Amino acid sequence: MAALPDFDDHEQVVFCSEESAGLRAVIALHDTRLGPAIGGCRMWAYADETAAVVDALRLSRAMTYKAAMAGLDLGGGKSVIMGNPRRAKTPELLQAMGRAVNRLCGRYITSEDVGTSVADMSEIRKATRYVVGLSETEGGSGDPSATTAEGTVIGIRAAVGHAFATTDLRDARIAVQGLGDVGWHVADSLARQGAELIVSDTIPERIERAVVEFRASVAEPGRIYDEPMDVFVPCALGGIIDDSTVNRLKARVIAGAANNQCARDCHAQALQDRGILFAPDYIINAAGLIRVDSERRGFDPEWVEQKVRSIGKTLKQVFLAAEQWNVSTLEAAQRLALKRLTSHK
Ligand code: NAD
């Protein structure tokens, strides 16, 4: 196996297989100092085992920082099932995954992710109780997307407030990339607050609906980075801030829900150098995690709301720390997360 550059601080990495069910999976526990490691179960047709392990390592570390900065008593973990979810996902495979999760005796808690769904979590639950993100009919908190969007809008307002000294979004030019489960709710809220929207998506019907409902203007998916805008809100894919886009963006603020927006950490520094305020994705999009975490004690909407509201305060703390330490906001967030981890008794 090739060198694993991300493998330097993980507590435990488990390879799981159950041949009769077609299961080949990896569970990575990055850090459990604050509590059990939580993180979605991704199913993806990885090119090889190394790609699967690298993904699990990278994503589980991000979950540690996300939980720490959201003020949750949870650690970071992630599981990846190797296989094409459209062809290889069966009830037997999901139950086998549940058995693999169960063998960790609660040190890892799983939930839905790319390639898995709320319904898949019900199947996993047949073999383990260490699963959240269940449907409301099963006593879970249901689809977290609307809550994620709510937290994202709180974060956008905090970032705009820091960059422009006003949280008034009236007539602000805001570009929303991706009008899916989260992006649609975000765009809806921004439009209601009077923002002038530019939208892009690869699904034409979503664009057409946004033009009618939000009076949005449209950017081709590859051209959105070149639009004049005040705020860029990525709600589609990760890795979109890279060598080819980082110098094209004209926004003063980047604040959106997509995971891992910067292809590499150096891109966060490049944004900083260009005077663009970047809201670290794992802080601004933590509301979904907050919602599913509340399932562990019985879903409590008031607790969720109060925690989600604190996303704005956490971001302001990160922005100020980045200025004080003269580092990127991503670096400041990581330092603050590590501080919480190391000061935890
Ligand atoms: P989704 O799949 O429902 O929506 C993604 C949207 O992006 C789709 O409409 C898709 O057509 C569009 N899209 C794909 N490629 C595009 C491109 N090149 N340009 C423009 N649009 C494109 O996903 P979601 O649940 O809305 O999540 C959006 C992002 O937020 C993801 O990165 C996800 O990891 C992250 N996130 C989601 C949640 C949640 O609660 N759903 C929580 C935390 C983070």
Residues whose N, C-alpha, C, O or C-beta is under 5 A from the ligand:
A	BS01	NAD	P144 S145 T148 Q177 G178 L179 G180 D181 V182 G183 S200 D201 T202 I203 P221 C235 A236 L237 G238 A257 A258 N259 N285 G288
